[in-house]
Amino acid sequence: KQVSATMAAEPLDQESKGADDLPEASPGDPEQKVGEESQVVVAEVEQQQFEQGVMDLGELPGVDATMTSQGLKIELQEGFARFGSGSTDLPPDAIPKLQALIQEQLRDFIDDSFEISVIGHTDNVPLSSGTAARYSDNRGLSTERANTVLRMFEEIGVNPRQISAQGYGPHNPKADNSTADGRGLNRRIEILVKYKVFSQTDWPAGDAPS
């Protein structure tokens, strides 16, 4: 049984595809229709997975989960996973929380129906000279923070071809960097669990996640 899920198209990240960029669906992939709104027909069980994921994740302090036109968007705020200043290491108390989120709430999305993107964001405060020597700038720092989270997915067996990491640095703020609260909101990690239909990745034979 299938159900039509109509979701307003919204800019999600710089990888987002326009209507003309969507690949043709392969046999077994969700049927897609493109018009004034993004309209994708997905299996009812997949739709229920996302809806349940939003409810479960929304109960976690410091986590914001929303449905988007491409799938599930999870924002990890500083209250959940705060990196040290100029550091790509998570504090010890954040590691088990993030491991539990991946292994429990996201486990059902770790298959070849979905692809996962981890995106790091920072505020616009320039790096210290020592940190800049290592990461160049805030974009480099945010990329390495995203890679820290990516490696946690790989540790539980996610196929490296199913997951990617990138950093936007200060270039996609959600709040005003002129205030301490705004800068705190801008320092965040986003995890995007996307329907594979929105990706142009081709799995080489034998490399698809099991």
Sequence and secondary structure as in RCSB ss.txt:
>XXXX:A:sequence
KQVSATMAAEPLDQESKGADDLPEASPGDPEQKVGEESQVVVAEVEQQQFEQGVMDLGELPGVDATMTSQGLKIE
LQEGFARFGSGSTDLPPDAIPKLQALIQEQLRDFIDDSFEISVIGHTDNVPLSSGTAARYSDNRGLSTERANTVL
RMFEEIGVNPRQISAQGYGPHNPKADNSTADGRGLNRRIEILVKYKVFSQTDWPAGDAPS
>XXXX:A:secstr
 EEEEE       TT   GGG     TTS  EEESSSEEEEEEHHHHHHHHHHHHHHHTSTTEEEEE SSEEEEE
E TTT    TT     TTHHHHHHHIIIIISGGG STTEEEEEEEE  S    HHHHHHHSSHHHHHHHHHHHHH
HHHHHTT  GGGEEEEEEETSS SS TTSHHHHHHHSEEEEEEEEGGG      TT S  
